[in-house]
Amino acid sequence: MNRKVSTRLNIAADEDCLGALLEASEVLDGDIAALLGRCRPRAKRGAIALALCSAAFEHGVSQRVLLQADLNGSALVLCRPHFEAVVRAAWTGQGASDQWIEAFTTPAATADGAHKEPILGPPIASMLETFGRHAPHVASEFTKLAATIPAMNSLVHGGSQIVAYALKGGYPTEKLAAVLLNRNLLHWYTANCAVVSAQEQHLVPRMRLLIEKHGKCMPSSASSHVS
């Protein structure tokens, strides 16, 4: 078999694997959506955290749909807002001070009626440091993902990454698969954040079940959540 035929077969195999991963991810999305739908806020803090969980979940679903449509550049651009929404949800649920929560839920008056943020949260690194005091293992996993932010910035702002991939004619299948695996783990963290923020203790066992059912479509580190 010549090298060109072998390469085509390898590409086809990679694409088949990506297709199977996308199908498994869609099933995961359905289970995550059902779990999020059972979480109800008990206070301001929980309401904000759950709203951010909803935003994070929407970003994640959009990534999958775009990948299925072969709109890979747009899918990769969503990696950063997806990641940041999950981190902000976790920080709001367990790291933000009561004073910050109160300020965030107090409307900011403006003379011309234009939107104005009542208060902004700290940088992602500061959020992770504060949140790490409450959930160090989760913060550690988030910190690993945060290391990819420079590449995310390049994609979001039309930098060298997106230009290079456009010139090459597309994105490597293995890169897309890795993005999808991380997306799926972030979905799990989103659901976990929602359960914790809503104080839905009866839903905690479902987090383990999600890993047992969907762990194969997540990074290998996901298995550490099952003991």
Secondary structure, DSSP 8 states (H G I E B T S, - for coil): --HHHHHHHHHHHHHHHHHHHHHHHHHHHHHHHHHHTT----SHHHHHHHHHHHHHHHHHHHHHHHHHTT-HHHHHHTHHHHHHHHHHHHHHHHTS-HHHHHHHTS----SS-----S-----HHHHHHHHTTT-HHHHHHHHHHHTTHHHHHHHHTT-HHHHHHHHHTS--HHHHHHHHHHHHHHHHHHHHHHHHHTT-GGGHHHHHHHHHHHGGGS-GGGGGG--
